[in-house]
Amino acid sequence: MRMRVEDITDLAREHPSEARALLADRLVESLDPAEDGLIHELWAEETNRRLMILRSGQVIGIPGEEALAKLRTKYVG
């Protein structure tokens, strides 16, 4: 028996945001496997761009846990 999209959505909303983000990522990746290489290439370019900005001193990095804590405070409360 196939589930309706609405039912799947309701089930997904019961999970933590990290799990929903992972699910969304996997669904997007499943849309067109032929473009997977392009997506990885674009992310590699973006990663390199951000690394260059960080190394140039234009921005100051913060530890990942600190960044996540700030986001949780801002959006979760």
C-alpha distances in whole Angstrom, upper triangle without the diagonal:
4,7,10,13,15,12,13,16,17,16,18,21,21,23,26,27,28,24,23,26,25,21,23,25,22,20,23,24,21,22,25,26,29,30,30,34,35,33,35,38,38,37,40,42,41,42,45,46,46,47,50,50,50,53,55,55,54,52,52,49,48,46,42,42,44,42,39,41,42,39,38,41,41,37,36,39
4,7,9,12,10,10,14,15,14,16,19,19,21,24,25,25,22,20,23,22,18,19,22,19,17,20,21,18,19,22,23,26,27,27,31,32,30,32,35,35,34,37,39,38,39,42,43,42,44,47,47,47,50,52,52,51,48,49,46,45,43,39,39,42,40,36,39,40,36,35,38,38,34,33,37
4,6,8,6,7,10,11,11,13,15,16,17,21,22,23,19,18,20,20,16,17,20,18,16,19,21,18,19,22,23,27,27,27,31,31,29,31,34,34,33,36,38,37,37,41,41,41,43,46,45,45,48,50,50,49,46,46,44,42,41,37,37,39,37,34,36,37,33,32,35,35,31,30,33
4,5,5,6,9,10,11,12,14,16,18,21,21,23,20,17,20,20,17,17,20,18,16,18,21,18,18,22,24,27,27,27,31,31,29,31,34,33,32,36,37,36,37,40,41,40,42,45,45,45,48,50,49,48,45,46,43,42,41,37,37,39,36,33,35,36,32,31,34,33,30,29,32
4,5,5,6,9,10,10,12,15,16,19,19,20,17,15,17,17,14,13,17,16,13,15,18,16,16,19,21,24,24,24,28,28,26,28,31,30,29,32,34,32,34,37,37,36,39,41,41,41,44,46,46,44,42,42,40,39,38,34,34,36,33,30,32,33,29,28,31,30,26,26,30
4,5,5,6,9,10,11,13,15,18,18,20,18,15,17,19,15,15,18,18,15,18,20,19,19,22,25,28,27,27,31,31,28,30,33,32,31,34,36,34,35,39,38,37,40,43,42,42,45,47,46,44,42,42,40,39,38,34,34,35,33,30,31,32,28,27,30,29,25,25,28
4,5,5,6,9,10,11,13,17,18,19,17,14,18,18,15,15,19,18,16,19,21,20,20,24,26,29,29,28,32,32,29,31,34,33,32,35,37,35,36,40,40,38,41,44,43,43,46,48,47,46,43,43,40,39,38,34,33,35,33,30,31,32,29,27,30,29,26,25,28
4,5,5,6,9,10,12,15,15,17,14,11,14,15,11,12,15,14,12,15,18,16,17,21,22,26,25,25,28,29,26,28,31,30,28,32,34,32,33,36,37,35,37,41,40,40,43,45,44,43,40,40,37,36,35,31,31,33,31,27,29,30,27,25,28,28,24,23,27
4,5,5,6,9,10,13,13,15,13,10,13,14,11,11,15,14,12,15,18,17,17,21,23,26,25,25,28,28,25,27,30,29,27,31,32,30,31,35,35,33,36,39,38,38,41,43,42,40,38,38,35,34,33,29,29,30,28,25,27,27,24,23,26,25,21,20,24
4,5,5,7,10,13,13,16,14,11,15,16,13,14,17,17,16,18,21,20,21,25,26,30,29,28,32,32,28,30,33,32,30,34,35,33,34,37,37,36,38,41,40,40,43,45,44,42,39,39,37,35,34,30,29,31,29,26,27,28,24,23,25,25,21,20,23
4,5,5,7,11,13,14,11,10,14,14,12,13,17,16,15,18,20,19,21,24,26,29,28,27,31,31,28,29,33,32,30,33,35,33,33,37,37,35,37,41,40,39,42,44,44,42,39,39,36,34,33,29,28,30,28,25,26,27,24,22,25,25,22,20,23
4,5,6,9,9,11,8,6,10,11,8,10,13,13,12,15,17,17,18,22,23,27,26,24,28,28,25,26,29,28,26,29,31,29,29,33,33,31,34,37,36,35,38,41,40,38,35,35,32,31,29,25,25,27,25,22,23,24,21,20,23,22,19,18,21
4,5,8,8,11,9,7,11,13,11,12,15,16,15,17,20,20,21,25,26,29,28,27,30,30,26,28,31,29,27,30,32,30,30,34,34,32,34,37,36,35,38,40,39,38,35,34,32,30,29,25,24,26,24,20,22,23,19,17,20,20,16,15,18
4,7,9,12,10,9,13,14,13,14,17,18,17,20,22,22,24,27,28,32,31,29,32,32,29,30,33,32,29,32,34,32,32,36,36,34,35,39,38,37,40,42,41,40,36,36,33,31,29,25,24,26,24,21,22,23,20,18,20,21,17,15,18
4,7,8,6,7,10,11,10,12,15,15,16,18,20,21,22,26,26,30,29,26,30,30,26,27,30,29,27,29,32,29,29,32,33,31,32,36,35,34,37,39,38,37,34,33,30,28,26,22,21,23,22,18,19,21,18,16,19,20,16,14,18
4,5,5,6,9,10,11,12,14,16,17,19,20,21,23,26,27,30,29,26,29,29,26,26,29,28,25,28,30,27,26,30,30,28,29,33,32,30,34,36,35,34,30,29,26,24,22,19,17,19,18,14,15,17,14,12,15,16,13,11,15
4,5,5,6,9,10,10,12,14,15,16,18,20,21,24,25,28,26,24,27,27,23,23,26,25,22,25,27,24,23,27,27,25,27,30,29,28,31,33,32,31,27,27,24,22,20,17,16,18,16,12,14,15,12,11,14,14,11,10,14
4,5,5,6,9,10,11,12,14,15,17,19,20,23,23,26,24,22,24,25,21,21,24,23,20,22,24,22,21,25,25,23,24,28,27,26,29,31,30,29,26,25,22,20,18,15,14,16,15,11,14,15,13,12,15,16,13,13,16
4,5,5,6,9,10,11,12,14,15,17,19,22,22,25,24,21,24,25,21,21,25,24,21,24,26,24,23,27,28,25,27,30,30,29,32,34,33,33,29,29,26,24,22,18,17,20,18,15,17,19,16,15,19,19,16,15,19
4,5,5,6,9,10,10,12,14,15,17,20,21,24,22,20,23,24,20,21,24,23,20,23,26,23,23,27,27,25,27,31,30,29,32,34,34,32,29,29,26,25,23,19,19,21,19,16,18,20,16,15,19,19,15,15,19
4,5,5,6,9,10,11,12,14,16,18,19,22,20,18,21,21,17,18,21,19,17,20,22,19,19,23,23,22,24,27,26,26,29,31,30,29,26,26,23,22,21,17,17,19,17,14,17,18,15,15,18,18,15,15,19
4,5,5,6,9,10,11,12,15,17,17,20,19,16,19,20,16,16,20,19,16,19,22,20,19,23,24,22,24,27,27,26,29,31,31,30,28,27,24,23,21,18,18,21,19,16,19,20,17,17,21,21,18,18,22
4,5,5,6,9,10,11,13,16,16,20,18,16,20,20,17,18,21,21,18,21,24,22,22,26,27,25,27,30,30,30,32,35,35,33,31,31,28,27,25,21,22,24,22,19,22,23,20,20,23,23,20,20,24
4,5,5,6,9,10,11,14,15,18,17,15,18,18,15,16,20,18,17,20,22,20,20,24,25,23,26,29,28,28,31,33,33,32,29,29,27,26,25,21,22,24,21,19,22,23,19,19,23,22,19,20,23
4,5,5,6,9,10,13,13,16,14,12,15,15,12,13,16,15,13,16,19,17,17,21,22,21,23,26,26,26,28,30,31,30,27,28,25,25,23,20,21,23,21,19,22,23,19,20,24,23,20,21,25
4,5,5,6,9,11,11,15,14,11,15,16,13,14,17,17,15,18,21,20,20,23,24,24,25,28,29,29,31,33,34,33,31,31,28,28,26,22,24,26,24,21,25,26,23,23,27,26,23,24,28
4,5,5,7,10,11,14,13,12,16,16,14,15,19,18,17,20,22,21,22,25,26,26,28,30,31,31,33,35,36,35,32,33,30,30,29,25,26,29,26,24,27,27,24,24,28,27,24,25,28
4,5,5,8,10,12,11,10,13,13,10,13,16,15,14,17,19,18,19,23,23,23,25,28,28,28,31,33,34,32,30,31,29,29,28,24,26,28,25,23,27,27,24,24,28,26,24,25,29
4,6,7,7,10,9,7,11,11,9,10,14,14,13,16,18,18,18,21,23,23,24,27,28,28,30,32,33,32,30,31,29,29,28,25,26,29,26,24,28,28,25,26,30,29,26,27,31
4,6,6,10,10,9,13,14,12,14,17,17,17,19,21,21,22,25,26,26,28,31,31,32,34,36,37,36,34,35,32,32,31,28,29,32,29,27,31,31,28,29,32,31,29,29,33
4,6,9,9,9,13,13,12,14,17,17,17,20,22,21,23,26,26,27,29,31,32,33,35,36,38,36,34,36,33,34,33,30,31,33,30,29,32,32,29,30,33,32,29,30,34
4,5,6,7,10,11,10,13,15,15,16,19,20,21,22,24,25,26,28,30,31,32,34,36,37,36,35,36,34,35,34,31,33,35,32,30,34,34,31,32,36,34,32,33,37
4,5,5,8,10,10,11,14,15,16,17,19,20,21,24,25,26,27,29,31,32,33,35,37,36,35,36,33,34,33,30,32,34,32,30,34,35,32,33,36,35,33,34,38
4,6,7,8,10,11,13,14,16,17,19,20,22,23,25,26,27,29,31,32,33,35,37,36,35,36,34,35,35,32,34,36,34,33,36,37,34,35,39,37,35,37,40
4,5,5,6,9,10,11,12,14,15,17,18,20,21,23,24,26,27,29,30,32,34,32,32,33,31,32,32,29,32,34,31,30,34,34,31,33,36,34,32,34,38
4,5,5,6,9,10,11,12,14,15,16,18,20,21,22,24,26,27,28,30,32,31,30,31,29,30,29,26,29,31,28,27,31,32,29,30,34,33,31,32,36
4,5,5,6,9,10,11,12,14,15,17,18,20,21,23,25,26,27,29,31,30,29,31,28,30,29,27,30,32,29,29,32,33,30,32,35,34,33,34,38
4,5,5,6,9,10,11,12,14,15,16,18,20,21,23,24,26,27,29,28,28,29,28,29,29,27,30,31,28,28,32,32,29,32,35,33,32,34,37
4,5,5,6,9,10,11,12,14,15,16,18,20,21,22,24,26,28,26,25,27,25,26,26,23,26,28,25,25,28,28,26,28,31,30,28,30,33
4,5,5,6,9,10,10,12,14,15,16,18,20,21,22,24,26,25,24,26,23,25,24,22,25,27,24,24,28,28,26,28,31,30,29,30,34
4,5,5,6,9,10,11,12,14,15,17,19,20,21,23,25,24,24,25,24,25,25,23,27,28,26,26,30,30,28,30,33,32,31,33,36
4,5,5,6,9,10,11,12,14,15,17,18,20,21,23,22,21,23,22,24,24,22,26,27,24,24,28,27,25,28,30,29,28,30,33
4,5,5,6,9,10,10,12,14,15,16,18,20,21,20,19,21,19,21,21,19,22,23,20,21,24,24,22,25,27,26,25,28,30
4,5,5,6,9,10,10,12,14,15,16,18,20,20,19,21,19,21,21,19,23,24,21,22,26,26,24,27,30,29,28,30,33
4,5,5,6,9,10,11,12,14,15,17,19,18,18,20,19,21,22,21,24,25,22,24,27,27,25,28,30,29,29,31,34
4,5,5,6,9,10,11,12,14,15,17,16,15,17,16,18,19,18,21,22,19,20,24,23,21,24,27,25,25,28,30
4,5,5,6,9,10,11,12,14,16,15,14,16,14,16,17,15,19,20,17,19,22,22,21,23,26,25,25,27,30
4,5,5,6,9,10,10,12,14,14,14,16,15,18,18,18,22,22,20,22,25,24,24,27,29,28,28,31,33
4,5,5,6,9,10,11,13,12,12,15,14,17,19,18,22,22,19,22,25,24,23,26,28,27,27,30,32
4,5,5,6,9,10,11,10,9,11,11,14,15,15,19,18,16,18,21,20,19,23,24,23,24,27,28
4,5,5,6,8,10,11,10,11,10,13,14,15,19,19,17,19,22,21,21,24,26,25,26,29,30
4,5,5,6,9,9,10,12,12,16,17,18,22,22,20,22,25,24,24,27,29,28,29,31,33
4,6,5,7,6,7,9,10,14,16,17,21,20,18,20,23,21,22,25,26,25,26,29,31
4,5,5,6,5,6,7,11,13,14,18,17,15,18,21,19,20,23,24,24,25,28,29
4,5,8,8,9,10,13,15,17,20,20,18,21,24,23,24,27,28,27,29,31,32
4,6,8,10,11,15,18,20,23,22,20,24,26,24,25,28,29,28,30,33,34
4,5,6,9,13,16,18,21,19,18,22,23,22,23,26,27,26,28,30,31
4,7,10,13,17,18,21,19,18,21,23,21,21,25,25,24,26,29,30
4,6,10,13,15,18,16,14,17,19,17,18,21,22,21,23,26,26
4,7,10,12,15,13,12,16,17,15,17,20,20,20,22,25,25
4,7,9,12,10,9,13,14,14,15,18,19,19,21,23,23
4,6,8,7,7,10,11,11,13,15,16,16,19,20,21
4,6,5,6,9,10,11,13,14,16,17,19,19,20
4,5,5,6,9,10,11,12,14,15,16,17,19
4,5,5,6,9,10,10,12,14,15,15,16
4,5,5,6,9,10,11,12,14,15,15
4,5,5,6,9,10,11,12,14,15
4,5,5,6,9,10,10,11,13
4,5,5,6,9,10,10,10
4,5,5,6,9,10,10
4,5,5,6,8,9
4,5,5,5,7
4,6,6,5
4,6,6
4,6
4
